[in-house]
């Protein structure tokens, strides 16, 4: 039986590396796509030829088609796509340059939509035959978007991030409904990502577990969402925030 093939679109800062390694450990063939050659080179130093690499754009139709061509040339088919959209820089509503804001929003939303449009036909083309529609393992393919906590919560000073991440969550929900008849699943991971620890010194006071999610925890969740064990889950977001969204107020530090 052929290995399942997983594409990782965008590496992010540390998350993409962990996701690639987790799918490799799970027995997948993996192709990583990123516009930053340095990030690809760093990953290749530790994984070598165990993973395939493609240097190219991750938000344009042409770039994604080239990524698909690279996947088909290397592995002949695609089963899962994990998208890690880049996060915009800090900004505030009243200080926005509208041209920059529109560029961020369109780039982010267009990249998500184009990924769905480019890869879905290939997933459907390789759909396994099954006589039992209720088969637990029935799935044609999966899309998983790794988003920041901005997809569900807002924070002052990060206006474009919150708006653009919310936009992708809307795309996830709408696409999940449209692609469900084809057994293509679309989900998201909303995570207090590792970079938050450096930019949010008050993190321990606002998060019950006192830390962001680890890259390995995000990777494990991505692996689950691509697995036949989650074949009934679509249009959902699994949130990894250490209980932050349930806390009213701040965590009081322990007194020595």
Residue pairs with C-beta under 8 A, 6 or more apart in sequence:
2 77
3 27
3 28
3 29
4 27
4 28
4 29
4 79
4 80
4 226
5 28
5 29
5 30
5 31
5 71
5 75
5 77
5 78
5 79
5 80
6 23
6 28
6 29
6 30
6 31
6 79
6 80
6 81
6 82
6 226
7 30
7 31
7 32
7 33
7 67
7 71
7 78
7 80
7 81
7 82
7 119
8 16
8 19
8 20
8 23
8 30
8 31
8 32
8 33
8 82
8 84
9 33
9 58
9 64
9 67
9 81
9 82
9 83
9 84
9 115
10 16
10 33
10 34
10 58
10 83
10 84
10 85
10 86
11 17
11 20
11 32
11 34
11 36
11 39
11 40
11 43
11 84
12 84
12 86
12 87
12 146
12 193
13 194
13 195
14 194
14 195
14 215
15 84
15 146
15 191
15 193
15 194
15 215
15 218
15 219
16 32
16 34
16 39
16 43
16 84
17 42
17 43
17 215
18 214
18 215
18 216
18 218
18 219
19 82
19 84
19 146
19 215
19 218
19 219
19 222
19 223
20 30
20 32
20 43
20 47
20 51
21 47
21 219
22 216
22 219
22 220
22 222
22 223
23 30
23 80
23 82
23 219
23 222
23 223
23 226
24 30
24 47
24 50
24 51
26 223
26 227
28 79
28 80
29 52
29 74
29 75
30 50
30 51
30 52
31 51
31 52
31 53
31 54
31 67
31 70
31 71
31 74
31 75
32 40
32 43
32 51
32 52
32 53
32 54
33 53
33 54
33 55
33 56
33 58
33 67
33 70
34 40
34 55
34 58
35 55
35 56
35 57
35 58
35 63
37 55
40 53
40 55
43 51
43 53
44 51
44 53
52 70
52 71
52 74
52 75
54 66
54 67
54 70
54 71
56 63
56 66
56 67
56 70
57 63
57 64
57 66
58 64
58 67
58 83
58 111
58 115
59 85
59 107
59 108
59 110
59 111
59 114
60 110
60 111
60 114
61 114
61 117
61 118
64 111
64 114
64 115
64 118
64 119
65 118
67 118
68 78
68 118
68 119
68 122
71 77
71 78
72 78
72 122
77 122
77 125
77 126
78 119
78 122
78 123
78 126
78 141
79 123
79 126
79 141
79 142
79 226
80 141
80 142
80 143
80 144
80 226
81 115
81 119
81 141
81 142
81 143
81 144
82 143
82 144
82 146
82 222
82 226
83 111
83 112
83 115
83 143
83 144
83 145
83 146
84 145
84 146
85 108
85 111
85 112
85 145
85 146
85 147
85 164
85 165
85 168
86 108
87 148
87 150
87 161
87 165
87 195
88 104
88 108
88 160
88 161
88 164
89 160
90 157
90 158
90 161
91 100
91 101
91 157
91 158
91 159
91 160
92 156
92 157
92 159
93 159
96 159
96 160
100 160
101 159
101 160
101 163
104 160
104 164
105 160
105 163
105 164
105 167
108 164
108 165
108 167
108 168
109 164
109 167
109 168
109 171
112 145
112 167
112 168
112 171
112 172
113 171
115 143
116 143
116 171
116 175
116 179
116 186
119 141
119 143
120 141
120 179
120 182
120 184
123 140
123 141
123 182
123 184
124 140
124 141
124 182
124 184
126 140
126 141
127 140
127 141
127 182
127 183
128 140
130 138
132 138
136 228
136 229
136 231
137 228
137 231
138 183
138 228
138 231
139 183
139 184
139 185
139 228
139 231
140 182
140 183
140 184
141 183
141 184
141 185
142 184
142 185
142 186
142 187
142 225
142 226
143 172
143 175
143 184
143 185
143 186
143 187
144 187
144 188
144 189
144 222
144 225
144 226
145 168
145 172
145 186
145 187
145 188
145 189
146 188
146 189
146 191
146 218
146 222
147 165
147 168
147 169
147 188
147 189
147 190
147 191
147 237
148 161
148 165
148 190
148 191
148 192
148 193
148 196
149 155
149 190
149 191
149 192
149 193
149 196
149 239
149 241
149 244
150 158
150 161
150 162
150 164
150 165
150 166
151 162
151 165
151 166
151 168
151 169
151 188
151 190
151 237
152 166
152 169
152 190
152 237
152 239
152 245
153 162
153 244
153 245
154 162
155 162
168 188
169 188
169 190
169 237
172 186
172 187
172 188
172 235
172 237
173 235
175 186
176 185
176 186
176 187
176 234
176 235
176 236
177 235
179 185
179 186
179 234
180 234
185 225
185 230
185 231
185 233
185 234
186 234
186 235
187 225
187 230
187 233
187 234
187 235
187 236
187 237
187 238
188 236
188 237
188 238
189 218
189 221
189 222
189 225
189 237
189 238
189 239
189 240
190 237
190 238
190 239
190 240
190 241
191 212
191 213
191 217
191 218
191 221
191 239
191 240
191 241
192 203
192 207
192 212
192 213
192 240
192 241
192 242
192 244
193 212
193 213
193 218
194 212
194 213
194 214
194 215
195 212
196 203
196 212
197 203
197 211
197 212
200 206
203 210
203 211
203 212
204 210
204 211
204 251
204 253
205 250
205 251
205 253
206 244
206 247
206 250
206 251
207 241
207 242
207 243
207 244
207 247
207 251
208 242
208 243
208 244
208 246
208 247
208 251
209 242
209 243
210 242
210 251
211 242
212 242
213 240
213 241
213 242
217 240
218 240
221 238
221 240
224 230
225 233
225 238
239 245
